Amino acid sequence: MMNLSEQLNDWKGRSMERISASKWYRTTRMADDITLIDEPYIKQFYRCNIWHIRGRHKDLLVDSGMGVVSLREHVALTAEKSVMAVASHTHFDHIGCHHEFPHRLVHKAEAELLAHPTRKNTLADPYVSDNIFDALPPQPYKSSEYAVKPAPASHLLEDGEVLTIGDRHFEVVHTPGHSPGGIALWEKATETLIAGDIVYDGPLVTDCYHSDMGDYIASMKRLLDIPVRTIHGGHFPSFDGQRLHEIINDFLKEHDK
């Protein structure tokens, strides 16, 4: 028998519109052969930016969304070539489809979470409920039963290593603070930073169960030294280097006492 909370979620699920799998994802072509993939029926604060980067020999995918609809089945460009699927960190909204890709990369500090996700350690509990959606995924999805599937890493990332996809090279920048194994990827040739959740142009989250303010401040200071032209964050719209400095300086004024 369902408890009251489960009954309420079940009732909401029946009353809220459901979206077909074929319409769940949206793709937006950006500069420098980078494509934004997102899930428009998830409310913006919880909606992960999935970044697909074309390379000569293979492609790079940074994060993979909630996993409520198959990414490989419904976004063709994720299945065109061999893909390096990088987790910027291991919260539920960023790693839901990582199990669909054989080549999975994550910083060593969060390897255990990617391999053995739970509702608590991925933050699905307490955040995943019908309230984070404007319309629900197709049946048989139920928020009360949502869980990230295990996706053990095939490679553990280290700060400073370079990921090569043929003609493009991305340096791994370890950015702990939001989570212990958070990373950003820096492409010097295009002056592009794919930042994950350490910085984006929206309300930053500093109070997760494994967040650390000292690490967050150090990571923000480190990013100030990178000559960035374009930042693609884990949430909200992309922005430029000037805006990055504004966001970081405002953050440091508030937190670096």
N, C-alpha and C positions, 0 to 999 in steps of 0.2 A: 504494500500500500504506500502511495506517495505521501510525503509529509506536506505541510502547508506551503512551504517555499517552492517545492517541486510542482505542486498543483498550480500555483500562481504562474510559474514559468511556462507550464504546459498550456494554460489558458491564454497567456500572452502569445505563445507560439501559434495557436490556432487563429487568433484575431489579427496578427500582423501579417502583411503580405510576404510571400516567399518569392525569391528570385531564382530563375533557372540557372543551372551551372554555366551554360553558355554565355550568360550575361553578367556573371559575377565579377569578372575582372575588367579593368580598363587599362589601356596602354596609351602612353603619351611620348612621342619622340622628342628627345632633347638634343642639344648640341653634342658634338664629339662622339657620335654613334652610341649614345647612351639612351636607354628607354626606361621611363618610369612605368612600372606596373603597380596598380593599387586596387583596392577593394572598395568601390565607392559607396556601398550600402553599410559599411561600418562607419560610425561617427568619427569625425576628423581626429579627435584627440587620441583615439585608439587605433586609427588606421595607419598601418605600416607602409612606408615607401619601399617598394622592392625595386632594386636597381639592376638592370641587365646591360652589360657592356660587351659589345662585339669585339672579338679579336680575330686575327688572321687564322689561327689554328684551333682555338677553342674560345668559348665565351665565359664571362664571369657573371655570376649572379650573387648579389649582396642582399641577404635576407629572403624570406619566402612566404611571408604573410601568416595568417591564422591557420591555414590548412583545412578550412571547412569545405573547400572545393579544390580538386586537383589542379595544380598549376601546370604541370606538364601536359595534361590532357586538353586544357582549355586556353592556354596561351602558347601558340605555335612556336614562337621564337625561342622558348625555353627548351625545346626539343630538337632544334635544327642541328646543333653541334654538341660535341662534348662540353660539359658545363662544370666549372669549378663553383660549387655552392658554398659561399662564405656566410657564416653567421656573425653579424656585427656584435651580437650578444645573444643570450638564450631566453629572453622573455617570450611568452606565448605568441605574441603578435608578430614575431620576427622569424620563427623557426618551424611553423606549422607544416610546411611542405618539404622540409629538408630531407625527410626519409625517401622522397621520390628521386633523389639524385645520388648516384654512386660515389661521387667525389665530393666529400663534405669536409669543410675546414672551419675550425673554431680555435680561439686562443686557449692555451692549455689550462688556464685558470677556470674555464667553464666547460671543459671536456666532459666532466662527470654529469653535468646538467643536460647536455645534448644527448648523451647516451642513456640517461635514466631520468627523463622528465617526469614530474608529478604536477598535479594542479597547483600545489603550493610553491614549489621551487621555480616554476615558470610564470608565476603570478596569475595564472588562470583563476585561481582562488586567491583573492576575492573579486577580481575584475570582470570575469566573463559571465554576463547575464544577457537577457534579451535587450536590456537597456543600452547596450553599446552599439546596437544596430538600428538603422532606419528601416530596413527590411531584412528578413531572415534568409539564410542560405536555404537551398532546397531540402526537402525531406531526405533522410530521416533526422536531420540535425536537431539536437536539443542542447540548449546551453548548460543544463544541469549535468549532461553526460559528456561535455566537451573535454578532450584531453589531447595533448601533443603526443605524437608517436615517437618512440625512441629512434635516434638517428646517429649512432656512434660515428665519431669523426674518422676519416681516412687519413687526415693530416692535422697535426697540432701546430698552430701558428705561434711565432715568436716575434717580439718587437724588432723591427728593422729588416725583417726578411722581405724579399721582393717576389711578388706573384707575377708571372709572365704568361701572357696569352698570345704569344707570337710576336706581334708588332707593338704590344702595349705592356707597360710595366707599372705595377702598383706596389708601393712600399707600405708595409703593415706598421701602423702607429698604435701602440698599446695605449688606450685611453681609459684607465679604470676610474671609477667614481660613481657613475650611474649603476654599474655592476663591475665585479672584479676582473672579468675578462673582456670588457668592451674594447673594440678596436675601431679605427678609422683606416681608410685606404687613400693614399696620396699618389696621384699621377703627376709627376713633375712636368712632363711634356705639355700637358694641357692645363696645368695649374688647377687641377680639380681635386677636391677632397670629398670622399664619400664618408660621411661622419658618423653614421649610426645614431645612437641616442645620447651621445655626450653633448652634442650641441645641435639645435635646430631652431627655427624662428617661431617659437611657441613656448608654452609653459614647460620648463624643464623639470624633470622628476629627480629629486635628490634623496628621497626617503624610502626607497625600496629596502627590503630586509637585508640586502647585502650591499647597499650603497655606502660610500665612505666620503665624507666631505673633504677631508684632507687630500685624498686621491683626486677628487673632482677638481679642486682648485689647482693642483699641480698639472692635471691634464689640460685644463683651460689655458694656463700660462704657456704650456708647450705649444698649443695650437696657434697662439699669437705669433710664434716665430716662423710659421710656415707661410711662404708667399702665395697665398691662395687667391684665385680669381673667381672660382665657382664652388659653392658648397651644396652638396646634395645630402640632406639630413635624413634621419630615420622617420620623421614625421613632418608634416606641413610643407609649404612650398620651398623651392630652392632659393638661394640668395647669393650675394656677392661678398667679396672680401671686406669691403667697408662695413657691411652689415654684420659680418662675423666679429669684427673688432668691437662694434657697438654692443653686441650681445654679450661677448666675453667681459668687456670692461664693466658693464652693468652688473653682471654676475659677480665679479670680483669685488665691486664696491659693496655689494650686499653681504657677501659671505667671507671675504678674506679680511677678517678683522685683526 
